[in-house]
C-alpha cells in the first residue's frame, strides 16, 4: 500500500491509498475528500459523472475520521499545500465512524483536548510535533553511536534516590518497597567503568508537585556518561550534540516546523554553535542588573532562566554552581571547592534548562562525606562507592530531557504537547 508521503514520485499514475477522512465538502456534482494516513495529507477530487453509483453513495455517507480506501490518479497541483492531488476513481469504507467525532473545527479548551488526547493526536499540529520528537530521539541515538557510546539501559525500579528523597514515586515491590527511577545516571557510571562511554534513554519519574509549563511527572531522558572525560570535554560534547540535532531537524523536518509556524531563525543561530559559557556568579550579577531579586547562593528558578536566556540568541551554559544547591555526586572545583564542576545548558527564547551535566566525584572519602551530608543512607550506596574503590577514574556525564528539547525546538508554549500522553500532577488519563 502506497503512503501519501510517496505520491510526489507517482505523478500521472493510478494509485491506491488507505487512510482517514479528516475533511470533506461537496458542490453537488464534485466531491472534495481530504485524506490523511499518518505520513501526509492529500485532497482527492471526485466527479459524480465519472465514478460509480456505489462510490458516490460512499462519499455522501462520509463521516469525519472514517477509514477508507481510495483509488485515484496523481496529478500536480501547485495550489495544493503538498503540490499534488488525486483525481478520484473509487472510494470504499474500511470502517465508518459510529458517532460524531468529538473534536470539531471550533475552538476547544486545553483540558477538553487533553481528555481527548488519544484523538487530538490526529491533528496536523500534533502529528508535526510527534514527527519532530521522533527525529530528535533518533538523531540523539545516532550522534552518540557515532561518538562510540554504547547503549546500556538503566533499571526503572530502584532501591534508593539519586537526585533527592522528596520527589520519589514509591511502589510496592513484592514484600517490600521500591521507587520509580529519577535518573539512570548512577548505573551509567557503573557501565561506563566497564565500557568507557555509555548512555541510557528511557522514562524517568519525578513526584514533585509542580504545575509549570516545563514539568511532567513522567518524562523521557537520555543520560550519557564517559570515563576519562572532564567537564570541559563534557560541555563540548553537549554542544556538538545539540548542534547536530538542530541541524538535522532543520534539514529533515522543515515542513513540520512550517506547520507549527515555528520561527526557525533562533534554531539557525543554534546550529552555528559557539554557545556562551557563563559562571554562576556572573549569571547572578547579570540577573540582578536585569531586575531579578535572586541572591548569591540561590538556585536559578524558571523565571531567572527565562530572563537570562532572552539576552542571548543561542543556548548558554551556566557553570560552577554552589556546592550547596547541587547533587551530592558533583565534583567540587579544585580551584575553588565552594563551587562544583557542572553546567546547565539553557535553551534560548525563555525555554530554560534542557541539559544538566557535571564531572563526578572520583574520590571515595569525599563521596562518602557528601552522601552523609545529604542525609542519604550510606548502606544503600555501597555498590556505587565500589566504583571508587575499584579503579576510580575522572568521569563526567549529562542528562538531556527529551520533552524539553521537543518543546524548545518546536516552539511550544507547554511541555504537555511534547509527549504522546502527558502525565501531570492533575492528569493520569487517557
C-alpha atoms as one frame of an Amber mdcrd trajectory, in Angstrom:
protein
   0.000   0.000   0.000   1.373   3.390  -1.018   1.965   6.167   1.552   0.773
   9.709   0.886   4.360  10.843   1.500   5.385   8.929  -1.623   2.843  10.498
  -4.007   5.233  13.083  -5.425   7.041  10.213  -7.143   3.822   8.935  -8.762
   2.578  11.887 -10.848   0.337  10.585 -13.653  -0.029   7.116 -12.130  -3.118
   5.390 -10.733  -2.576   4.605  -7.037  -4.437   3.115  -4.098  -4.407   4.808
  -0.694  -5.795   3.905   2.705  -6.365   6.487   5.391  -8.814   8.566   7.379
 -11.196  11.292   6.201 -10.283  14.467   8.088 -12.344  16.869   5.988 -14.749
  16.851   3.040 -17.196  19.022   1.146 -19.428  18.727  -1.906 -20.654  21.146
  -4.556 -23.336  18.714  -5.719 -21.557  17.141  -8.640 -17.988  17.497  -7.344
 -16.805  15.996  -4.047 -13.611  17.017  -2.273 -12.210  14.473   0.201  -9.174
  15.292   2.296  -7.343  12.193   3.419  -4.581  11.627   5.939  -2.623   8.450
   6.535  -0.055   9.472   9.156   2.635  10.170   6.565   0.915  13.122   4.907
  -2.330  14.683   3.706  -3.839  14.922   0.252  -7.043  16.048  -1.436  -8.959
  13.669  -3.705 -11.435  15.230  -6.144 -14.356  13.044  -7.302 -16.698  13.895
 -10.172 -20.181  12.378  -9.867 -20.307  11.693 -13.608 -17.020   9.791 -13.573
 -17.412   7.404 -10.611 -19.739   4.519  -9.859 -23.017   4.945  -8.026 -21.530
   2.895  -5.160 -18.569   5.256  -4.799 -20.823   8.323  -4.839 -23.068   6.743
  -2.198 -19.991   6.100  -0.030 -18.938   9.729  -0.364 -22.402  11.009   0.542
 -22.339   8.805   3.661 -18.857  10.020   4.688 -18.261  10.997   8.307 -15.265
  12.605   9.969 -12.421  10.152  10.664 -13.993   7.246   8.808 -11.281   4.970
   7.469 -11.445   4.472   3.700  -9.609   3.029   0.732  -9.456   5.235  -2.350
  -8.136   4.833  -5.877  -7.162   7.800  -7.999  -4.763   9.335 -10.486  -1.995
  11.542  -9.068  -1.718  14.980 -10.663   0.450  18.014  -9.993  -1.485  20.847
  -8.336   0.622  23.903  -7.406  -2.248  25.381  -5.363  -2.356  22.358  -3.057
  -0.169  22.510   0.103   1.514  19.256  -0.925   1.868  20.270  -4.575  -0.364
  17.497  -5.887  -3.828  15.974  -5.571  -5.734  12.923  -6.835  -8.495  12.615
  -9.370 -10.693  10.110  -7.570 -11.828   6.887  -9.240 -13.276   4.891  -6.340
 -13.817   5.006  -2.585 -14.916   2.300  -0.152 -15.274   2.276   3.606 -12.855
   0.273   5.691 -14.753   1.362   8.784 -17.353   4.129   9.069 -17.385   6.047
  12.344 -20.029   5.066  14.865 -20.777   8.572  16.095 -19.842  12.232  15.792
 -16.123  12.849  16.095 -15.620  14.730  19.403 -13.073  17.248  18.106 -14.595
  19.715  15.658 -13.283  22.805  13.877 -14.474  25.082  16.671 -12.138  26.217
  19.453 -11.721  23.719  22.278 -10.247  24.257  25.747  -6.949  22.670  26.730
  -8.499  20.347  29.305 -11.009  19.052  26.749  -8.245  18.407  24.238  -6.120
  16.657  26.872  -9.110  14.482  27.794  -9.360  13.599  24.096  -5.609  13.265
  23.663  -5.978   9.849  22.004  -7.924  11.607  19.214  -6.211  15.018  19.359
  -3.002  13.314  18.207  -4.622  13.060  14.753  -4.485  16.824  14.166  -1.874
  18.210  11.777  -0.184  20.161  14.583   0.151  17.170  16.865   1.337  14.965
  14.001   4.065  17.505  13.254   5.197  17.626  16.885   5.381  13.847  17.111
   7.415  13.631  13.907   9.887  16.200  15.257  10.056  14.265  18.538  10.860
  11.064  16.661  13.539  12.851  14.619  15.164  14.255  17.767  15.112  10.891
  19.517  16.607   9.040  16.560  19.242  11.742  15.975  20.387  11.724  19.607
  20.996   7.994  19.335  22.779   8.396  16.013  25.065  11.105  17.404  26.128
   9.016  20.381  26.571   5.947  18.197  28.955   7.935  16.006  30.823   9.053
  19.140  31.230   5.380  20.134  28.811   5.410  23.076  27.221   2.063  23.972
  23.507   1.905  24.840  23.126   0.405  28.334  19.569   0.631  29.683  19.235
   1.549  33.352  16.578  -0.044  35.604  13.232   1.626  36.263  12.822   0.115
  39.737  15.477   1.467  42.107  16.146   0.897  45.824  17.081   4.498  46.616
  17.060   8.108  45.483  19.521   9.606  43.042  18.569  13.289  42.902  16.929
  13.649  46.324  14.393  11.939  48.566  11.486  14.380  48.273  10.277  13.613
  44.755  10.208   9.818  44.608   7.315   7.647  43.464   7.067   4.773  45.911
   5.751   1.442  44.654   5.060  -1.915  46.288   7.756  -4.404  45.339   6.743
  -7.919  46.416   7.122  -7.823  50.223   8.973  -4.537  50.268   9.155  -1.129
  48.611  10.922   0.254  45.569  10.985   3.596  43.787  10.466   4.611  40.184
  13.716   5.885  38.739  14.538   9.582  38.985  17.634   9.054  36.865  19.707
   6.299  35.310  22.939   8.174  35.949  24.378   6.139  38.815  24.007   2.974
  36.776  25.648   4.648  33.793  28.630   5.424  35.992  28.910   1.690  36.581
  28.503   0.752  32.915  30.962   3.423  31.753  33.531   1.875  34.094  33.103
  -1.277  32.022  32.611   0.124  28.503  34.134   3.627  28.774  31.285   5.540
  27.079  27.655   4.558  27.712  24.165   6.025  27.720  20.600   5.127  28.575
  17.395   6.522  27.123  14.081   5.890  28.793  11.279   7.059  31.077  12.081
   8.933  34.259   9.777   9.851  37.127   9.617  12.840  39.489   6.829  13.285
  42.010   7.417  16.977  42.704   4.104  18.800  42.842   4.807  21.269  40.079
   2.315  22.770  37.633   4.732  24.762  35.491   4.790  24.619  31.696   8.153
  22.814  31.894   7.286  19.898  34.178   5.918  16.386  33.694   5.754  13.630
  36.296   6.837  11.070  33.682   9.276  12.131  31.009  11.986  10.677  28.794
  15.641  11.432  29.385  18.869  10.467  27.677  21.787  10.178  30.091  25.353
   9.754  28.893  28.478   9.006  30.909  32.135   8.747  29.863  35.228   7.638
  31.749  38.310   9.845  31.405  36.164  12.812  30.271  36.476  16.112  32.150
  33.811  18.785  32.460  35.099  20.952  29.611  35.008  17.963  27.264  31.561
  17.151  28.658  30.210  20.591  27.729  31.733  20.409  24.260  30.070  17.040
  23.716  26.708  18.517  24.705  27.170  21.486  22.382  28.187  19.258  19.483
  25.164  17.047  20.117  22.741  19.974  20.262  24.088  21.441  17.019  23.863
  18.015  15.349  20.225  17.547  16.423  19.046  21.046  15.490  20.693  20.854
  12.061  19.014  17.512  11.421  15.567  18.802  12.393  16.004  21.886  10.192
  17.028  19.631   7.317  14.512  16.800   7.608  11.519  18.259   9.402  11.261
  21.640   7.686   7.643  21.037   6.621   6.652  20.090  10.157   8.270  23.239
  11.546   6.323  25.194   8.924   3.081  23.506  10.052   3.920  24.584  13.607
   4.624  28.137  12.364   7.990  27.890  14.082  10.322  30.853  13.613  13.467
  28.978  12.600  15.872  31.933  12.925  16.766  31.066  16.568  17.305  27.424
  15.553  19.596  28.530  12.740  21.625  30.537  15.271  21.845  27.448  17.500
  23.104  25.415  14.541  26.128  27.744  14.360  27.399  26.522  17.754  29.668
  28.710  19.920  27.421  28.573  22.997  28.455  31.127  25.644  29.746  29.724
  28.958  28.842  31.863  31.954  29.896  31.224  35.534  27.108  31.078  38.088
  28.372  34.162  39.987  28.411  36.202  36.771  24.906  34.979  35.899  23.652
  36.098  39.330  25.166  39.558  38.845  23.641  39.806  35.376  20.205  38.753
  36.663  20.318  41.316  39.467  21.083  44.051  36.929  18.087  42.842  34.900
  15.790  43.241  37.910  15.721  39.756  39.455  15.675  39.507  43.255  17.864
  36.360  43.151  20.677  36.252  45.714  24.113  34.709  45.523  23.725  31.121
  46.700  20.197  30.686  45.303  19.492  28.129  42.611  18.202  29.550  39.350
  14.431  29.291  39.029  12.418  29.077  35.823  11.803  32.846  35.790  15.515
  33.547  36.204  16.356  31.159  33.359  13.786  32.894  31.162  15.205  36.356
  31.888  18.747  35.182  31.254  18.159  33.234  28.053  16.307  36.115  26.453
  19.598  38.021  26.446  21.201  35.517  24.056  20.426  34.227  20.577  21.574
  30.639  21.190  21.879  28.202  24.117  24.143  29.119  27.027  25.959  27.101
  29.665  25.723  28.270  33.275  28.714  26.735  35.047  30.162  26.368  38.555
  27.065  26.381  40.770  27.486  26.468  44.560  28.056  23.069  46.161  25.019
  23.561  48.418  22.442  23.726  45.622  23.618  20.773  43.539  23.572  16.988
  43.807  25.888  15.026  46.104  27.881  13.374  43.300  29.163  16.554  41.612
  32.910  17.160  41.885  33.990  20.374  43.640  36.169  22.694  41.587  39.779
  22.154  42.787  40.424  25.872  42.212  37.511  26.861  44.497  35.737  23.989
  46.339  32.753  26.217  47.128  31.582  25.538  43.570  31.153  22.358  41.535
  32.325  21.393  38.066  28.902  21.399  36.480  26.821  23.172  33.869  23.189
  23.583  32.911  22.564  24.219  29.237  19.712  26.717  28.906  17.817  26.981
  25.631  17.104  30.446  24.192  13.728  32.210  23.900  12.961  31.571  27.559
  12.876  27.775  27.364  15.433  27.323  30.114  17.269  24.187  31.200  17.378
  21.384  28.649  20.611  19.631  29.677  22.262  19.235  33.063  25.717  17.733
  33.459  28.798  17.610  35.652  32.092  15.976  36.407  31.518  13.365  39.102
  33.366  12.930  42.381  36.001  10.239  41.882  37.452  10.354  45.413  35.989
   7.685  47.737  36.294   9.589  51.018  34.773  12.775  49.622  31.873  10.892
  48.063  31.132   9.122  51.377  31.172  12.508  53.108  28.798  14.046  50.565
  26.333  11.148  50.822  26.197  11.610  54.602  25.879  15.408  54.355  22.837
  14.917  52.095  21.272  12.610  54.700  21.252   9.675  52.297  21.600   6.083
  53.583  25.258   5.163  53.046  24.486   1.430  53.167  22.261   1.739  50.091
  25.126   3.296  48.114  27.804   0.717  48.824  27.619  -0.598  45.259  28.052
   2.962  43.973  31.005   3.520  46.299  32.580   0.341  44.912  33.077   2.228
  41.659  35.524   4.461  43.592  37.105   1.566  45.481  37.990  -0.412  42.380
  39.658   1.586  39.624  38.184   5.052  40.095  38.872   7.487  37.259  37.834
  11.041  36.367  34.476  10.839  34.604  31.630  13.112  33.550  28.159  12.926
  32.109  24.888  14.675  31.449  21.152  14.209  31.070  19.002  15.776  28.355
  15.244  16.000  28.710  13.543  14.846  25.525  10.262  16.696  26.054  12.006
  19.961  26.964  14.069  19.626  23.803  10.939  18.989  21.730   9.111  21.937
  23.318  12.025  24.274  22.570  12.729  23.117  19.017   9.024  23.106  18.104
   8.383  26.426  19.864   5.647  25.007  22.124   4.079  27.014  24.914   3.640
  23.988  27.208   5.525  20.721  27.546   2.302  18.666  27.629   2.199  18.679
  23.807   5.746  17.298  23.552   4.836  13.760  24.666   2.108  11.489  23.248
   0.302  11.056  26.585   1.240  13.554  29.267   1.393  12.623  32.946   0.940
  15.716  35.101   0.178  16.486  38.724  -3.538  16.507  37.891  -3.579  14.085
  34.938  -3.210  10.315  34.668  -5.556   9.760  31.699  -6.047   8.825  28.963
